[in-house]
Amino acid sequence: MVGALAGLGRRIVTIATPVEGGTHFVARDDPAQLGRIAALIDEGSVTVEAAESHPLTELAEIHRRAEAGGTRGKVILRV
């Protein structure tokens, strides 16, 4: 399905798994590289869509779900 979205002119960027028609990259724990990614987001070149938003108090449950493969997309934790 994600490959189909790329075929419709949507830009698909993946970090974990390459997708046909999308752009794949690997980010390391490097401050300069992470800063560049943040700058791309700030300037609007890259958008991040959140799948879920939860209070920080639910962190343990979110971790359990992620370890079991039960999360997809970005999860925002609110303080």
Jmol script that loads the backbone (N, CA, C; Angstrom):
load data "model"
ATOM      1  N   MET A   1       0.822  -1.196   0.000  1.00  0.00           N
ATOM      2  CA  MET A   1       0.000   0.000   0.000  1.00  0.00           C
ATOM      3  C   MET A   1       0.859   1.250   0.000  1.00  0.00           C
ATOM      4  N   VAL A   2       1.949   1.262   0.779  1.00  0.00           N
ATOM      5  CA  VAL A   2       2.802   2.441   0.829  1.00  0.00           C
ATOM      6  C   VAL A   2       3.420   2.697  -0.529  1.00  0.00           C
ATOM      7  N   GLY A   3       3.836   1.639  -1.225  1.00  0.00           N
ATOM      8  CA  GLY A   3       4.377   1.797  -2.567  1.00  0.00           C
ATOM      9  C   GLY A   3       3.363   2.413  -3.512  1.00  0.00           C
ATOM     10  N   ALA A   4       2.094   2.077  -3.343  1.00  0.00           N
ATOM     11  CA  ALA A   4       1.035   2.657  -4.172  1.00  0.00           C
ATOM     12  C   ALA A   4       0.908   4.152  -3.926  1.00  0.00           C
ATOM     13  N   LEU A   5       1.081   4.576  -2.679  1.00  0.00           N
ATOM     14  CA  LEU A   5       1.033   6.008  -2.374  1.00  0.00           C
ATOM     15  C   LEU A   5       2.165   6.742  -3.079  1.00  0.00           C
ATOM     16  N   ALA A   6       3.364   6.157  -3.093  1.00  0.00           N
ATOM     17  CA  ALA A   6       4.492   6.784  -3.773  1.00  0.00           C
ATOM     18  C   ALA A   6       4.179   6.930  -5.254  1.00  0.00           C
ATOM     19  N   GLY A   7       3.491   5.954  -5.832  1.00  0.00           N
ATOM     20  CA  GLY A   7       3.123   6.012  -7.238  1.00  0.00           C
ATOM     21  C   GLY A   7       2.107   7.097  -7.545  1.00  0.00           C
ATOM     22  N   LEU A   8       1.407   7.584  -6.530  1.00  0.00           N
ATOM     23  CA  LEU A   8       0.418   8.643  -6.712  1.00  0.00           C
ATOM     24  C   LEU A   8       1.026  10.031  -6.535  1.00  0.00           C
ATOM     25  N   GLY A   9       2.345  10.094  -6.479  1.00  0.00           N
ATOM     26  CA  GLY A   9       2.995  11.384  -6.347  1.00  0.00           C
ATOM     27  C   GLY A   9       3.256  11.789  -4.917  1.00  0.00           C
ATOM     28  N   ARG A  10       2.927  10.953  -3.969  1.00  0.00           N
ATOM     29  CA  ARG A  10       3.227  11.249  -2.565  1.00  0.00           C
ATOM     30  C   ARG A  10       4.658  10.851  -2.303  1.00  0.00           C
ATOM     31  N   ARG A  11       5.333  11.644  -1.509  1.00  0.00           N
ATOM     32  CA  ARG A  11       6.717  11.317  -1.150  1.00  0.00           C
ATOM     33  C   ARG A  11       6.685  10.414   0.072  1.00  0.00           C
ATOM     34  N   ILE A  12       7.314   9.273  -0.044  1.00  0.00           N
ATOM     35  CA  ILE A  12       7.369   8.319   1.052  1.00  0.00           C
ATOM     36  C   ILE A  12       8.827   8.188   1.482  1.00  0.00           C
ATOM     37  N   VAL A  13       9.100   8.419   2.743  1.00  0.00           N
ATOM     38  CA  VAL A  13      10.445   8.265   3.293  1.00  0.00           C
ATOM     39  C   VAL A  13      10.378   7.199   4.362  1.00  0.00           C
ATOM     40  N   THR A  14      11.227   6.197   4.245  1.00  0.00           N
ATOM     41  CA  THR A  14      11.235   5.135   5.233  1.00  0.00           C
ATOM     42  C   THR A  14      12.573   5.096   5.945  1.00  0.00           C
ATOM     43  N   ILE A  15      12.547   4.696   7.178  1.00  0.00           N
ATOM     44  CA  ILE A  15      13.783   4.556   7.932  1.00  0.00           C
ATOM     45  C   ILE A  15      14.067   3.075   8.176  1.00  0.00           C
ATOM     46  N   ALA A  16      13.059   2.324   8.514  1.00  0.00           N
ATOM     47  CA  ALA A  16      13.281   0.931   8.898  1.00  0.00           C
ATOM     48  C   ALA A  16      13.288  -0.021   7.703  1.00  0.00           C
ATOM     49  N   THR A  17      12.340   0.101   6.820  1.00  0.00           N
ATOM     50  CA  THR A  17      12.174  -0.869   5.744  1.00  0.00           C
ATOM     51  C   THR A  17      12.056  -0.154   4.402  1.00  0.00           C
ATOM     52  N   PRO A  18      12.911  -0.481   3.428  1.00  0.00           N
ATOM     53  CA  PRO A  18      12.773   0.144   2.108  1.00  0.00           C
ATOM     54  C   PRO A  18      11.408  -0.167   1.496  1.00  0.00           C
ATOM     55  N   VAL A  19      10.846   0.799   0.788  1.00  0.00           N
ATOM     56  CA  VAL A  19       9.553   0.649   0.129  1.00  0.00           C
ATOM     57  C   VAL A  19       9.732   1.027  -1.330  1.00  0.00           C
ATOM     58  N   GLU A  20       9.229   0.184  -2.229  1.00  0.00           N
ATOM     59  CA  GLU A  20       9.341   0.481  -3.657  1.00  0.00           C
ATOM     60  C   GLU A  20       8.685   1.828  -3.960  1.00  0.00           C
ATOM     61  N   GLY A  21       9.416   2.706  -4.622  1.00  0.00           N
ATOM     62  CA  GLY A  21       8.896   4.027  -4.948  1.00  0.00           C
ATOM     63  C   GLY A  21       9.147   5.053  -3.867  1.00  0.00           C
ATOM     64  N   GLY A  22       9.740   4.641  -2.757  1.00  0.00           N
ATOM     65  CA  GLY A  22      10.001   5.567  -1.650  1.00  0.00           C
ATOM     66  C   GLY A  22      11.491   5.830  -1.497  1.00  0.00           C
ATOM     67  N   THR A  23      11.814   6.739  -0.626  1.00  0.00           N
ATOM     68  CA  THR A  23      13.198   7.067  -0.322  1.00  0.00           C
ATOM     69  C   THR A  23      13.552   6.426   1.009  1.00  0.00           C
ATOM     70  N   HIS A  24      14.631   5.676   1.038  1.00  0.00           N
ATOM     71  CA  HIS A  24      15.050   4.989   2.267  1.00  0.00           C
ATOM     72  C   HIS A  24      16.329   5.623   2.784  1.00  0.00           C
ATOM     73  N   PHE A  25      16.386   5.885   4.060  1.00  0.00           N
ATOM     74  CA  PHE A  25      17.629   6.372   4.645  1.00  0.00           C
ATOM     75  C   PHE A  25      17.786   5.811   6.047  1.00  0.00           C
ATOM     76  N   VAL A  26      19.009   5.835   6.526  1.00  0.00           N
ATOM     77  CA  VAL A  26      19.310   5.359   7.866  1.00  0.00           C
ATOM     78  C   VAL A  26      19.856   6.536   8.659  1.00  0.00           C
ATOM     79  N   ALA A  27      19.278   6.803   9.795  1.00  0.00           N
ATOM     80  CA  ALA A  27      19.746   7.882  10.670  1.00  0.00           C
ATOM     81  C   ALA A  27      20.524   7.271  11.825  1.00  0.00           C
ATOM     82  N   ARG A  28      21.665   7.836  12.091  1.00  0.00           N
ATOM     83  CA  ARG A  28      22.476   7.378  13.216  1.00  0.00           C
ATOM     84  C   ARG A  28      22.316   8.340  14.380  1.00  0.00           C
ATOM     85  N   ASP A  29      22.794   7.930  15.522  1.00  0.00           N
ATOM     86  CA  ASP A  29      22.753   8.786  16.701  1.00  0.00           C
ATOM     87  C   ASP A  29      23.895   9.807  16.592  1.00  0.00           C
ATOM     88  N   ASP A  30      23.764  10.675  15.596  1.00  0.00           N
ATOM     89  CA  ASP A  30      24.789  11.678  15.296  1.00  0.00           C
ATOM     90  C   ASP A  30      24.134  13.049  15.382  1.00  0.00           C
ATOM     91  N   PRO A  31      24.573  13.915  16.295  1.00  0.00           N
ATOM     92  CA  PRO A  31      23.919  15.213  16.477  1.00  0.00           C
ATOM     93  C   PRO A  31      23.814  16.046  15.199  1.00  0.00           C
ATOM     94  N   ALA A  32      24.845  16.028  14.371  1.00  0.00           N
ATOM     95  CA  ALA A  32      24.798  16.813  13.130  1.00  0.00           C
ATOM     96  C   ALA A  32      23.742  16.264  12.175  1.00  0.00           C
ATOM     97  N   GLN A  33      23.689  14.929  12.052  1.00  0.00           N
ATOM     98  CA  GLN A  33      22.717  14.310  11.155  1.00  0.00           C
ATOM     99  C   GLN A  33      21.287  14.525  11.671  1.00  0.00           C
ATOM    100  N   LEU A  34      21.097  14.355  12.968  1.00  0.00           N
ATOM    101  CA  LEU A  34      19.769  14.569  13.536  1.00  0.00           C
ATOM    102  C   LEU A  34      19.367  16.036  13.424  1.00  0.00           C
ATOM    103  N   GLY A  35      20.323  16.946  13.565  1.00  0.00           N
ATOM    104  CA  GLY A  35      20.046  18.370  13.385  1.00  0.00           C
ATOM    105  C   GLY A  35      19.607  18.679  11.966  1.00  0.00           C
ATOM    106  N   ARG A  36      20.224  18.032  10.984  1.00  0.00           N
ATOM    107  CA  ARG A  36      19.843  18.237   9.571  1.00  0.00           C
ATOM    108  C   ARG A  36      18.422  17.720   9.321  1.00  0.00           C
ATOM    109  N   ILE A  37      18.099  16.580   9.904  1.00  0.00           N
ATOM    110  CA  ILE A  37      16.739  16.053   9.753  1.00  0.00           C
ATOM    111  C   ILE A  37      15.738  17.021  10.379  1.00  0.00           C
ATOM    112  N   ALA A  38      16.047  17.547  11.560  1.00  0.00           N
ATOM    113  CA  ALA A  38      15.164  18.520  12.219  1.00  0.00           C
ATOM    114  C   ALA A  38      15.005  19.767  11.356  1.00  0.00           C
ATOM    115  N   ALA A  39      16.100  20.221  10.735  1.00  0.00           N
ATOM    116  CA  ALA A  39      16.030  21.402   9.867  1.00  0.00           C
ATOM    117  C   ALA A  39      15.131  21.136   8.656  1.00  0.00           C
ATOM    118  N   LEU A  40      15.210  19.944   8.072  1.00  0.00           N
ATOM    119  CA  LEU A  40      14.345  19.598   6.934  1.00  0.00           C
ATOM    120  C   LEU A  40      12.876  19.615   7.339  1.00  0.00           C
ATOM    121  N   ILE A  41      12.599  19.148   8.547  1.00  0.00           N
ATOM    122  CA  ILE A  41      11.224  19.176   9.059  1.00  0.00           C
ATOM    123  C   ILE A  41      10.784  20.618   9.271  1.00  0.00           C
ATOM    124  N   ASP A  42      11.667  21.428   9.899  1.00  0.00           N
ATOM    125  CA  ASP A  42      11.337  22.834  10.171  1.00  0.00           C
ATOM    126  C   ASP A  42      11.060  23.620   8.899  1.00  0.00           C
ATOM    127  N   GLU A  43      11.815  23.349   7.838  1.00  0.00           N
ATOM    128  CA  GLU A  43      11.621  24.102   6.586  1.00  0.00           C
ATOM    129  C   GLU A  43      10.492  23.547   5.731  1.00  0.00           C
ATOM    130  N   GLY A  44       9.896  22.428   6.170  1.00  0.00           N
ATOM    131  CA  GLY A  44       8.758  21.868   5.464  1.00  0.00           C
ATOM    132  C   GLY A  44       9.110  20.913   4.346  1.00  0.00           C
ATOM    133  N   SER A  45      10.402  20.597   4.171  1.00  0.00           N
ATOM    134  CA  SER A  45      10.810  19.652   3.129  1.00  0.00           C
ATOM    135  C   SER A  45      10.417  18.224   3.473  1.00  0.00           C
ATOM    136  N   VAL A  46      10.342  17.949   4.760  1.00  0.00           N
ATOM    137  CA  VAL A  46       9.942  16.628   5.245  1.00  0.00           C
ATOM    138  C   VAL A  46       8.841  16.834   6.269  1.00  0.00           C
ATOM    139  N   THR A  47       7.771  16.094   6.140  1.00  0.00           N
ATOM    140  CA  THR A  47       6.702  16.170   7.131  1.00  0.00           C
ATOM    141  C   THR A  47       6.634  14.852   7.891  1.00  0.00           C
ATOM    142  N   VAL A  48       6.250  14.955   9.123  1.00  0.00           N
ATOM    143  CA  VAL A  48       6.120  13.773   9.964  1.00  0.00           C
ATOM    144  C   VAL A  48       4.671  13.698  10.417  1.00  0.00           C
ATOM    145  N   GLU A  49       4.036  12.585  10.113  1.00  0.00           N
ATOM    146  CA  GLU A  49       2.650  12.404  10.513  1.00  0.00           C
ATOM    147  C   GLU A  49       2.606  11.461  11.705  1.00  0.00           C
ATOM    148  N   ALA A  50       1.978  11.896  12.760  1.00  0.00           N
ATOM    149  CA  ALA A  50       1.867  11.079  13.962  1.00  0.00           C
ATOM    150  C   ALA A  50       0.665  10.151  13.860  1.00  0.00           C
ATOM    151  N   ALA A  51       0.875   8.909  14.241  1.00  0.00           N
ATOM    152  CA  ALA A  51      -0.207   7.925  14.243  1.00  0.00           C
ATOM    153  C   ALA A  51      -0.973   7.958  15.554  1.00  0.00           C
ATOM    154  N   GLU A  52      -0.264   8.286  16.646  1.00  0.00           N
ATOM    155  CA  GLU A  52      -0.873   8.266  17.967  1.00  0.00           C
ATOM    156  C   GLU A  52      -0.266   9.362  18.833  1.00  0.00           C
ATOM    157  N   SER A  53      -1.004   9.754  19.856  1.00  0.00           N
ATOM    158  CA  SER A  53      -0.517  10.704  20.849  1.00  0.00           C
ATOM    159  C   SER A  53      -1.024  10.256  22.219  1.00  0.00           C
ATOM    160  N   HIS A  54      -0.098  10.157  23.189  1.00  0.00           N
ATOM    161  CA  HIS A  54      -0.440   9.671  24.517  1.00  0.00           C
ATOM    162  C   HIS A  54       0.292  10.473  25.579  1.00  0.00           C
ATOM    163  N   PRO A  55      -0.220  10.498  26.810  1.00  0.00           N
ATOM    164  CA  PRO A  55       0.528  11.136  27.892  1.00  0.00           C
ATOM    165  C   PRO A  55       1.760  10.296  28.239  1.00  0.00           C
ATOM    166  N   LEU A  56       2.782  10.962  28.743  1.00  0.00           N
ATOM    167  CA  LEU A  56       4.026  10.289  29.109  1.00  0.00           C
ATOM    168  C   LEU A  56       3.792   9.165  30.110  1.00  0.00           C
ATOM    169  N   THR A  57       2.751   9.267  30.896  1.00  0.00           N
ATOM    170  CA  THR A  57       2.448   8.230  31.891  1.00  0.00           C
ATOM    171  C   THR A  57       2.151   6.879  31.243  1.00  0.00           C
ATOM    172  N   GLU A  58       1.867   6.845  29.948  1.00  0.00           N
ATOM    173  CA  GLU A  58       1.581   5.597  29.244  1.00  0.00           C
ATOM    174  C   GLU A  58       2.809   5.015  28.552  1.00  0.00           C
ATOM    175  N   LEU A  59       3.993   5.567  28.845  1.00  0.00           N
ATOM    176  CA  LEU A  59       5.216   5.134  28.168  1.00  0.00           C
ATOM    177  C   LEU A  59       5.456   3.634  28.271  1.00  0.00           C
ATOM    178  N   ALA A  60       5.292   3.063  29.455  1.00  0.00           N
ATOM    179  CA  ALA A  60       5.552   1.633  29.636  1.00  0.00           C
ATOM    180  C   ALA A  60       4.636   0.797  28.733  1.00  0.00           C
ATOM    181  N   GLU A  61       3.373   1.162  28.652  1.00  0.00           N
ATOM    182  CA  GLU A  61       2.434   0.420  27.801  1.00  0.00           C
ATOM    183  C   GLU A  61       2.795   0.571  26.322  1.00  0.00           C
ATOM    184  N   ILE A  62       3.168   1.771  25.907  1.00  0.00           N
ATOM    185  CA  ILE A  62       3.569   1.993  24.514  1.00  0.00           C
ATOM    186  C   ILE A  62       4.801   1.146  24.194  1.00  0.00           C
ATOM    187  N   HIS A  63       5.747   1.074  25.123  1.00  0.00           N
ATOM    188  CA  HIS A  63       6.941   0.250  24.935  1.00  0.00           C
ATOM    189  C   HIS A  63       6.570  -1.208  24.757  1.00  0.00           C
ATOM    190  N   ARG A  64       5.686  -1.713  25.606  1.00  0.00           N
ATOM    191  CA  ARG A  64       5.263  -3.112  25.495  1.00  0.00           C
ATOM    192  C   ARG A  64       4.624  -3.382  24.137  1.00  0.00           C
ATOM    193  N   ARG A  65       3.757  -2.474  23.699  1.00  0.00           N
ATOM    194  CA  ARG A  65       3.113  -2.652  22.386  1.00  0.00           C
ATOM    195  C   ARG A  65       4.134  -2.622  21.260  1.00  0.00           C
ATOM    196  N   ALA A  66       5.106  -1.697  21.343  1.00  0.00           N
ATOM    197  CA  ALA A  66       6.129  -1.596  20.300  1.00  0.00           C
ATOM    198  C   ALA A  66       6.976  -2.870  20.238  1.00  0.00           C
ATOM    199  N   GLU A  67       7.376  -3.379  21.393  1.00  0.00           N
ATOM    200  CA  GLU A  67       8.174  -4.607  21.439  1.00  0.00           C
ATOM    201  C   GLU A  67       7.417  -5.787  20.853  1.00  0.00           C
ATOM    202  N   ALA A  68       6.108  -5.789  20.994  1.00  0.00           N
ATOM    203  CA  ALA A  68       5.274  -6.877  20.465  1.00  0.00           C
ATOM    204  C   ALA A  68       4.883  -6.636  19.009  1.00  0.00           C
ATOM    205  N   GLY A  69       5.350  -5.530  18.428  1.00  0.00           N
ATOM    206  CA  GLY A  69       5.012  -5.232  17.035  1.00  0.00           C
ATOM    207  C   GLY A  69       3.650  -4.598  16.876  1.00  0.00           C
ATOM    208  N   GLY A  70       3.109  -4.030  17.951  1.00  0.00           N
ATOM    209  CA  GLY A  70       1.755  -3.496  17.912  1.00  0.00           C
ATOM    210  C   GLY A  70       1.643  -2.004  17.632  1.00  0.00           C
ATOM    211  N   THR A  71       2.731  -1.370  17.209  1.00  0.00           N
ATOM    212  CA  THR A  71       2.636   0.055  16.867  1.00  0.00           C
ATOM    213  C   THR A  71       3.066   0.255  15.424  1.00  0.00           C
ATOM    214  N   ARG A  72       2.474   1.252  14.788  1.00  0.00           N
ATOM    215  CA  ARG A  72       2.855   1.630  13.418  1.00  0.00           C
ATOM    216  C   ARG A  72       2.873   3.141  13.379  1.00  0.00           C
ATOM    217  N   GLY A  73       3.850   3.698  12.728  1.00  0.00           N
ATOM    218  CA  GLY A  73       3.928   5.144  12.617  1.00  0.00           C
ATOM    219  C   GLY A  73       4.571   5.768  13.841  1.00  0.00           C
ATOM    220  N   LYS A  74       4.552   7.066  13.863  1.00  0.00           N
ATOM    221  CA  LYS A  74       5.174   7.817  14.949  1.00  0.00           C
ATOM    222  C   LYS A  74       4.213   7.963  16.117  1.00  0.00           C
ATOM    223  N   VAL A  75       4.744   7.823  17.312  1.00  0.00           N
ATOM    224  CA  VAL A  75       3.960   7.965  18.531  1.00  0.00           C
ATOM    225  C   VAL A  75       4.497   9.178  19.274  1.00  0.00           C
ATOM    226  N   ILE A  76       3.616  10.114  19.589  1.00  0.00           N
ATOM    227  CA  ILE A  76       3.988  11.313  20.334  1.00  0.00           C
ATOM    228  C   ILE A  76       3.648  11.087  21.791  1.00  0.00           C
ATOM    229  N   LEU A  77       4.614  11.403  22.666  1.00  0.00           N
ATOM    230  CA  LEU A  77       4.372  11.336  24.104  1.00  0.00           C
ATOM    231  C   LEU A  77       4.304  12.755  24.644  1.00  0.00           C
ATOM    232  N   ARG A  78       3.200  13.089  25.308  1.00  0.00           N
ATOM    233  CA  ARG A  78       3.002  14.430  25.863  1.00  0.00           C
ATOM    234  C   ARG A  78       3.432  14.467  27.317  1.00  0.00           C
ATOM    235  N   VAL A  79       4.056  15.546  27.704  1.00  0.00           N
ATOM    236  CA  VAL A  79       4.494  15.712  29.085  1.00  0.00           C
ATOM    237  C   VAL A  79       3.361  16.261  29.918  1.00  0.00           C
TER     238      VAL A  79
END
end "model"
wireframe off; spacefill off
backbone 0.3
color backbone group
